Amino acid sequence: MNQNKLPMFKFTVVGYVNVGKTSFIQQYSESKFQDQKDLTIGLQLITKIVVVDKTKVKLQIWDTVSSSLIIQAGQEKYGDLLKLNYREAAAVFVLYDVTQKISFEKLHEKIKELEEHAPENIIKILVGNKSDEPDEKRQVSQQEAKKFSTDYGFDHYFETSAKSGENVEQVFVEAVRSVIVRMYMNQSFKSSIITIDNNIGDSRFGSGTPINNPPQIQERIRLKSIPQQQYAIPQQQQEKNYKGCC
């Protein structure tokens, strides 16, 4: 790999409402848990520089609101948002809540989204979040999740806890590793990976993180190309549909 270039992997996190997408990302990027009560409107992203198997890469991790809520802003705008969310993505994390059966049943909607909008060779990772909850609260078994993962061709399946941090780091490490392997095995996939100069930040999606900063430096920015109000849901509607975390 050209030492003057730094590969940038776009990771997108999707899933049903209240499965902990924002908390999952925050646990990885900041090593802390915050029980999110505010609704993520539109798209947000975090960037982080990591080294996996001696390979330095810049990650763009996209956090998006649930389709069942954003679609209220209009079908056309929702379609545009989906395309932007998946465009040039190297990997997708499909989250469900192990204590919320409906979040698992709704995964079929995400499979349809992937088929319609995601790149053909995208790395797919199924993530059952909130594994820290007691067994009596569990509504989705590991067996049925593993079967779903196999049936729909996921590259990896994990259970995680955004609260305790269990397996969160491992999920992202395996995602980076899988993307690197696929780059060397699939020329078409490799050509779809964005590279940036190894001594400057990337400005393609806003202000970048200079790569000579320590790996723990991250930035959290709202995508400027999508005005928040364009996809905003009226506050009363938010309160009606949203009671819990992220």
N, C-alpha and C positions, 0 to 999 in steps of 0.2 A: 504493500500500500504506500502511496506517495506520502513521504514524511512531511511535506509542506501542506498537505491537505488533511482536514479532520472530518471524518464521516459524521453526519447528523442523522440520527434515527428518530423518526416521528412515531410516538406511541400514543394511541388513543384509548381512553377508558370509557366503556359504555355499560349500561345496565338499567334495570328498572328503578323506579323511585325508591329512595330510602334504603338502598343496599350499602351505602357507605363509600361511594366513589371518591368524593372529595377527601374524606378522612383517610382513605387508602393511599391516595397520592401524597397527602400531607405527611403521613407516617413515613413514607419512603424519602421524601424530599427534605423533611425537617426533623425526622426522628421524634415526632411528638404526636399526641392524639388530642384532637379537639372535637367534641361532640357537636358537629355542625347543625345549626338550626336554620340557617339562611339558605334559601334556594339559589342554586347556581343558574343564572340566566344567560343564555347564549353559550359562548365558549370562553374558557379560560385556559391558560397554559402555563406550565412551569418548565424551566430549562435547568439542566444539571449536567455537569461533566463528570464522567466516570471512567475507570479503567477496569476492563474485564479481560482476563487472559492476556495481559500486557498490551491490550489494544485500547487506546484512548478514543472515546466517542462523546459527542454531545447529544443529549437526549432532549427532545421536545415532548412533553407529556401533556396531552390535551384532555381536559375535563369538560364534559358536556352535560346539559340538563336532560332529564328523561324525555323520550319522544312523546309520551302520553301527555306531557304538560306543554312542551314547546309547540306541539302541533296545533294547539289552540290559537297560536299567533297567526296561523294560516298555512295551508298545505304547501303553497308555492315556496314560502320562506323556509318552511321546515325542510323541503327537498333541497334547497340551496345549502342549508346548514349541514345536512347529512353529507352532501358531496364534499363540502369543505372539510368536514370532520375526518373523512376517510381518505381524502386525496393525499397521495404519496406516503401513506402510513406504512411503516415497516412491520408494525405489530399492533394487535388489538387485544385488550384485556376485557373479557366479557364477564361482568360481575353479577352474582346473585347473592341473596342473604340466606344462609343455611337455616334460619329460623322463620323464613317467610316463603311459604310454598308458592305463592303467586309469582314471586320474583323469579323462581325457577321455571314455572310454566310459561312466563312471558319471554323466555329465552328464544323461543321460536320466532318472535318478532325480530330479534337481533340477528338471527341466522338469515332471515330474509333481507335485512339491511346489508349484511355482509355480502350476500350473493349479488345484490343489485349495485352496491356502491364501492365495496372494498377492492383493492388491487388483488389480482388473481393469486399471487404467491405470498400474501400477507401471513405473518406468523400469528396464529390464533391461540390464545391462552384462556382457559375457563377457570374462573376464580370464585370459590365459595367463601364469602366473607362472613365475619362474626363467629369464627370457630371458638372463640373464648366463651360463648354463651353456654350455660349448663345443658346437659343432654336432654333434659325434659322439655326444653324449648326447641330442640331440633325438629325441623319438618322435612328436611331433604337429606337423605342418606348418602354416604360416600359412594355406595354401590350404584345408585341410580345416576349420580353425577358422573361417575366414571364411564358408565354406559353411554350417557349423552355425549360425553367428550369423544368417545370412540366413534359413535354413530355419525357425528358431524365433522369428523376429521380435525379436531383440535390438536395442536402440537404438544400442549402441556395442560395438565389439570392440577390445581393446588387448592387447598383450603388455607385461609389466612385470617388474621385478626388485625384489623387496623388499630384496634385499641391497645393490644399488647405488643404488636409488631411482629407476631409470629409469622414466619414465612414471607413477609412482605419484601424484604431485601432479596431473598432467594428468587422470588417470582421475577423481579426485574433483572437480576443477574442472568437467569436462564433465558429471558427474552433477548437480552443483548447478545448472549452467546449464540442463540439460535439464528439471529439475524446475521451475525458474522459468518456462521457456517453456510447459511443459504446464499450469502453474497458470493462465496467461493464456488458454490455448486451450481448456481443459476445466474447466467450472464444477464438475462433480462431483469432479474430482481436487482442485481448489482448496479445496473445502469440507472435504476430508479432511485437509488440512494443519493441524497443531496450531500455534497461536500462543501466545506468552507475553508478559508485560509486558516492555517494553524497558528496565526499570530494576531488575528483580529476577531471581533465579534461578528455574528451574522445579523444582517439587518432585513432579511427577507420577510420575517414575520414580526418586525418591531425591533426594539433595542436588544442587542445580543450580549452574552456574557463573554468577556475576553478569556481566551483559553489559558492564559498564563495565571489566572486566578486559581486558588486552591479548589480541589474537586467539590468541597462542601458548599461553595458559593452557588446559590440558586437565585433565580429571579421569578417572580410571579407577576404576570402581566395579563391584561385583558386584551384580546385580539382587537386591534384598532380598526380593522377592515369590516367589523360587524358591530355597528352601533347597538348599544345595549337596549335602547328603547325600541329598536326594530323588532326584537324578539321578546320584548317584555310582556309579561302576563299581569293583568290588573291585580293590585295588592289583595283585593277581596277574594279573587279567584285563587291566588296563591294560598291564602289562609284556609280556604275551603278544601283544597286538594292536598295541602302539605302540612302535616302535623309533626313529623319527626325529623331525623337527621338527614342531611344531604341527599 
